[in-house]
Every structure is written in structure tokens, then in C-alpha cells.
């Protein structure tokens, strides 16, 4: 029996809709997710000092650092991890950027703290007098505003040169201390305050140079707020370990650095 006009119209409409849905759905289903080739550069705050356990290198790399945690969670196509404890900007340029290539799509880095004398400043404040601490902090702040910007510019330029197609994310350092009551053996409130102020200055300088390099700055300070040394639940180690002192513990990398990175990288 011949189809009636209404039946023929419905049949045609179904055919059109089926073809339209197929045209939309098939490419979407066939489209593969973009490859993520991730390289994590930087110093001890990237290598994971404080989190442990560490690899067999001298760089104290930990799988509990934010970089391998992010790589695992996002099932990246490739992951390289040349970040190394103790690194300064020259080390990144001389030894780490070789891990980059035109195929690199994401680079993260923490750098600049060691250039500014992080270890010496902390030592001066933890074990020295108030005046010794103040002098060390002021010297570091002068370096951060004077010499460090040029070093950061050269480092970011070297990264751009080796990985021109990558997104560059610069992570800042957290404030290390809470400034409330902290016991008789702790640093004074004054020392902790000026050290936090130095961290704020370093964050400002780093953010500015990152912006100039068309990089994204990820500020970790809000994520660590309330979890510095002297907190009820600290994410920063005190002097419990010589090498690990004043670095994030595993919670600091997972709940401080990782969310800061995820907030800007997805």
C-alpha cells in the first residue's frame, strides 16, 4: 500500500533528524582528547622536598609533590620531572630546560627562592638574633627587587625558547608561618611576620615577571592560609628535619600546591 502524505513526511523527518544527530555525535565521539606533554621544572618546592619518600637522585624528588600528583590525576600523555632540590635560576637554564621541546604543552615551575638566599635567611632567623634576622630579610628583599627580576626573565625566556608551544605556569611560594602563639622555642612573632612579608614581596615580584613573560601565576598563599608553621594542622615543616625544614609536607603539596595548580590549569 502506498504511504500516505503524512506518513511519508514523518519518515522523511526522522531520516533528517537521524542524519543530523549522527553528524553531530559521530565527530564528538571520535574526537580524541588533546595530548598533554607536561614538564615540571624548578627547585625543592617542585621536586617535593618535605613530602618524601625520595628517588635515588640527589634532587630529592617525591611522587607526593604536586607535579606527579597532577600528572597522574590528568593521565597526561608524557611527564618529565627534572625539578631539583636546591636549584637556582641558572640551574634551570643550564640543566633543566633540556627536557623541553616543541612538543611540550605544559610547563610548571617554582624558582627564585634559592637565588634570594632562602636557606641562609631562614637559618639567620631561626638561630640568630632579631637584628641578624632583620638584616638577612632586608638583604633578601633588596635582592628580590633588584637582581631577581632579571634572573626570572632569563629563565622564562629560556623556557619559551625551548618550548614555544607550551603553557607556562609559575607557582609562587606560600607564607611559611602563622603569627599566633607558638611556644617558647619558636621564632618570635616579629621574626615570623617579617619572613611572611618577605614571602609576599617575592610573590609580587614573581607574579610581575610571570605576567611579563605571558605566563600564568598560581598564588599558593591563599591555599596555605591557616596551615603554616605554628598552626594546629601545619602543612609546612618546622625544624623536624634539616633538609626538609620549612618545606611543605605531603599535605601541603596535595592540599596546597595541587589545588593552586588545578585552579589555573584545570
Buried (B, 14 or more C-beta within 10 A) or exposed (E): EEEEEEEEEEEEEEEEEEEEEEEEEEEEEEEEEEEBBBBBBBBBBBBBBBBBEBEEEEBBBBBBBBBBBBBEEBEBBEBBBBBBBBBBBEBBBEBBBEBBBEEBBBBBBBBBBBBBBBEEBBBBBBEBEEEBBBBBBEBBBEBBEEEBBEBBBBBBEBBBEBBEEBBBBBBBBBBBBBBEEBEEEBBEBEBBBBBBEBBBBBBBBBBEBBEEBEBBBBBBBEBBEEBBBBBEEBBBBBBEBEBBBBBBBBBBBBBBBBBBBBEBBE
